[in-house]
């Protein structure tokens, strides 16, 4: 009897040790993200919370490898025709970084007749922790309530964490993590396209911390590869937010050569000038696809 008790106690101790290791790993992952403290402030979700409805068998199988497209061809933009017919709705999806991007795009595009720039982004969200906020499910609801013609996406600042699918933990940066993250990116693009939206994806900027910058580079690499495969316009913002030596710098020269503060104090987010810098190429591309750039050029020609 005593031997059985000791054996049972040993099993429970082993399980408890594994549980502690898992919790410590999750907490460490959260502390590596800029919005980690906000996530830690919700103990209900940390203890299990809402089950991940998107962790389907298809998503589990996708961890083997993301869908490949041998000869990606970007679909022909229909935005010029849509805009000519009347109004156009642009939705900005993402995390806290996307909040700033929305503000900049609203400033750049909001004065165009018939164009509405709508914020769908939410702080402390991402594509790694669907147990916290399931972005696929949330985006489905958002698009049902407010259809958009254009979906501009910027996720990643909170995504340097393990992805858990059907109880299997894929550590950040591992092959399994990259495949799972790529599949979630693919699923989000497919959802938006199925709702009639043309998708544009904006990459993450240069970061101050070399370690955090390296983690964001992993995310950028996965996303850029998927955008190339899916034929989605991808905007690389690393060079745009780096100094001449390719490193991080809070102050950068604008197009007139004046030094401006481009970054927030956390070394992650941007100042308003920085968000405008990131938004400029996106706005320019949209104006071309809408046919607005041609009209502006014609108006400017004597």
N, C-alpha and C positions, 0 to 999 in steps of 0.2 A: 504493500500500500504506500509506504513512504517513498519507495523508488518511483512509483507512478506519479506521486505528487511532485517529486523533484523534477521528473521529466516534463510534466505539464507546466510547472513553473518556468523551466528553461525555455520551452516553446513560446510561452507568453512573453518572456523577457526578450527573446529574439524578435518577436513581432513588434514589441514596443520599441526596440532599438531601430528597426526598419522604419517605423512610423516617425520617430524623432528625426532620423536622417532625411526622410522625405520632406517633413515640415521645414527643417533647417535649409534644405535645398531650395524650396519654394520661397522662403523668406529672403534668402540671399539673392535669388533671381529678381525679386521685387525691388530690393534695395539698389539694384543695378539700373533700374529704370527711373527716368525723371519724375514720373507720376507715382512711384512706388508707395510713398506714404499715403496717398489718397486711396490706393488699393488696400493697404494694410488697415485703413480705418474702417473697413467693412468686414467684421469678423464672421458674419453669416456666410458670406461668399467664400471666405478663406476656409471655412469648415465644410464646404461642400456646395451649398447654395443650389442654384438652378443647374440641372443636368444639361450637358451639352447636346442639344438636339441635332447639331450638325455632324456629330461624330458617327457617321454612318459606316456601313461596311465598305461603301465605295471610297470614302475618305481614308479608311484604314488600309485598303488595298493600294491607295495612291502613294502610301509611304514608300512603297517599293521604288517608284520613280514617277515624276510628273509627266503629264501628257506631252508628247513631242509633236511638233509640226515641222515637217521636213522643208517645206518651201513656203514660209509665211508671206502672206500678201496682205498689206493693210487695206481694209475695205474702203471703197471710194466714199468720201464724205458727202453726206446729203444735207449738211447744215445750211449751205447757201440757199438751197431750194426751200427748206423749212423756214428760214429767216425771211425769205422773200414773201412767204405766205402769211406772215404776221408776227406773232411773238415767239420768243425762244427762252426756255428755262435752263439755266446752268446750275447744277447742284455740286457743292463741294463736300466730299466725304473724307473722313479721317479722324485724327486725334487733335491734341492741342496745337500741334504745328499747323494742321490744316485750318484751325480757327484763324490764325494769322494770315494764311494764304487766302482764305475767303475774304477777309477784310481788304486785302490788297487787290484782289480780282474785282471786288465790288466797286472799288475806287477806279480801277482801270476800265471796266466794262459796263458799270451800272448806268452810265449816262447815254449808252446806246439806245436808240428808240426801240422799244419792244423787248429788250433783253432784261431778264430778271435773274439775279445771282443769289441763290438760296443756300444757307448754311445747314448742312446735315451732319457736320462733324461733332464729336463729343470728346472732352478731355478724358484722360486715363483709359482709353480704349486701344485696341489693336487686334491683330490677327493671331496672336499666340494664345491668349487667354479667353477662349470662348465660354469658359465656365463663369467668367465675370460678366462680359457682354458679348453675346453671340452676334458678331457683325453681319454675318450672312442673314440671319433671321431679322435683325434690326433693319438692315438695308431693304429687305423684302417688304417689311411693313412701311418703311418710309416711301418707297417707290409706289406702293399701292395708294398711299394717301396723297402723294405729290409727285406725279410723273415728271421726268426731266428729259430734255433733249440731249444734254451734255452732262457727263459725270466726270468730275475732276477728283482724283484720289491721291491722298498723301497719308500713308500709315508708316509706322515703324519705330517711333521713338520709345514706345513701351514694349517692343516685341523681342527684346533680348532675354527671353525666358524660355524654359522648356515647354514643349507642346505635349499634352497628354491626350491620347486617343484610345478609347476602350481600355483604359487602365494601363496602357503602355506609355512610359515616359521617354520622350525623345529630347535629349539635352540640347540646349541651344548650340547651333553651329554644326551639329552632327549631320551625317548624310540623311538620317531619318527625319531630322528636324527640317532640313532644306526641302526634302520631298513633300513633307506635310504642309509646310508654309507655302510652297509653290502651288500645291493643290488648292489651298484656300484663296490664294491670289487668282487662280484660274476660275474658281467657282464664283468669286465676286464679279469678275469681268463678264463671265457668262450670264450671270443674273442681270447685270446692268444692260447688256446687249439684248437680252431677251425682253426687256421692258422698253426697247426702242432707243436707248441712250447710246451716244458715241462716247467712248471712254478715252481719257487722257490721264496718264499717271506721272506724278511728280516725285522725283527721288529726294532722298534725305541730304541735307547740306553737310559741309565739313563741321566736325565737332571739336571742342577745345581739348577734352581729355583724349589722349591717344588710345587708351583702352576702349573707351566708349566709341570713339571714331572707328576703331577696328571692328567693333560689333555692328555698327551701322553700315559699314562697308559690306559685311556679309549679307545683310538684308538687301542693300542696294543691288548687289550682284545677282541675287536670286530673282528679285523683281525685274531688273533690266532684261535678264535672260527670258523671263516669261513674256514680257511685253514684246520683245523681238519675235518670239515664237507665235504670239497671238496677233501680231500686226497692230499693236496699240502704240500710239505716240508716247514716248518716254522722255522726260526732261531731266537730264543729269544736272544737279545743282552744286556738285562738289567743287568743280573748277570755278563756278560762279561765285562761290562763297569762300574761296581761298585767296591768300595773298600771292604775290608774284612768285614766291618760292614754293607755292603749293601747300602752305601750311595754314593753320588757323590764325586769324587776326580779327579783333573786334571792330577795328576801323578799317574801312576799305574805300578806295577812290570811286566816286560816281562817274557818270559819263562826261561830266565837265571837269574832272580831275580834282574835285574837292573831296577831302576826307570826311567820311560820315560814319557814325556809329551804326553798325549793321547787326550787332548781336545783343541779346539780353544778358543779364548778369550771370545766368546759370551756365553760359557757354554752350547751350543747346539750342534754345529758341532764338528767334530773330527780333530785332527792333522793327518798327514799322518800315523804316528805310530798307531793312534787310528783306522783309516780306515782299515789298514792292520789287526789289531786285530779283527775287525768285519768281515772282508772278509775271514779270515783263515778257519773257519768252513764251509763256503760256498764253498770255493775252494776245501777243503778236500772232501766234499760230492760229488762235481762234478767229481773229479778225480776217486772216487769210481764208480760212475755211468758211467763214460767213460771207465773204465777198466784200467786207467792209474796208479792207486794206486797199483794194482796187479803187473803191469810191473815194477814199481819202487821198490816194495818190492822184487821181484825176482832178480832184478839187484843188490840190496844191499846185498842179501844173498850170502855169500862166496861159 
